[in-house]
Amino acid sequence: MGNQFESGDLVVIVGANSLTQNIGRHGELREYVRSGDIFLAPNGELYQHDAAPCWTIYGEGLAAVIDGEVVNFDFGIHEPRHLMPLRGDFEPEQQKQREAEPCA
């Protein structure tokens, strides 16, 4: 894929070409899409990606451009260069706490 991410990774959005309202928001990576790839959006519709390779991201408050309009349904599409992984010290406290709990 040519990037350091995997589906399921938690990330924070640190840049954007147009959807600057997503900067600072976080979410979970779902699918890596290249130009020509088809992806399923949260509204249940299939869309063809026609831009630079990107990740689809699910997270509270995220916006995306769908059919030329900005829509807010906790979904975004961003290039890997605009993402920072939430690992190690950046990992949310709840995730650290779950990992520290002993298995039953």
HELIX and SHEET records of a PDB file:
HELIX    1   1 THR A   20  ASN A   22  5                                   3    
HELIX    2   2 PRO A   80  HIS A   82  5                                   3    
HELIX    3   3 GLY A   88  PHE A   90  5                                   3    
HELIX    4   4 GLU A   93  ALA A  100  1                                   8    
SHEET    1   A 5 PHE A  75  HIS A  78  0                                        
SHEET    2   A 5 CYS A  54  TYR A  58 -1                                        
SHEET    3   A 5 HIS A  26  VAL A  33 -1                                        
SHEET    4   A 5 LEU A  10  ILE A  13 -1                                        
SHEET    5   A 5 LEU A  83  PRO A  85 -1                                        
SHEET    1   B 2 ILE A  38  LEU A  40  0                                        
SHEET    2   B 2 LEU A  46  GLN A  48 -1                                        
SHEET    1   C 2 ALA A  63  ILE A  66  0                                        
SHEET    2   C 2 GLU A  69  ASN A  72 -1                                        
END                                                                             
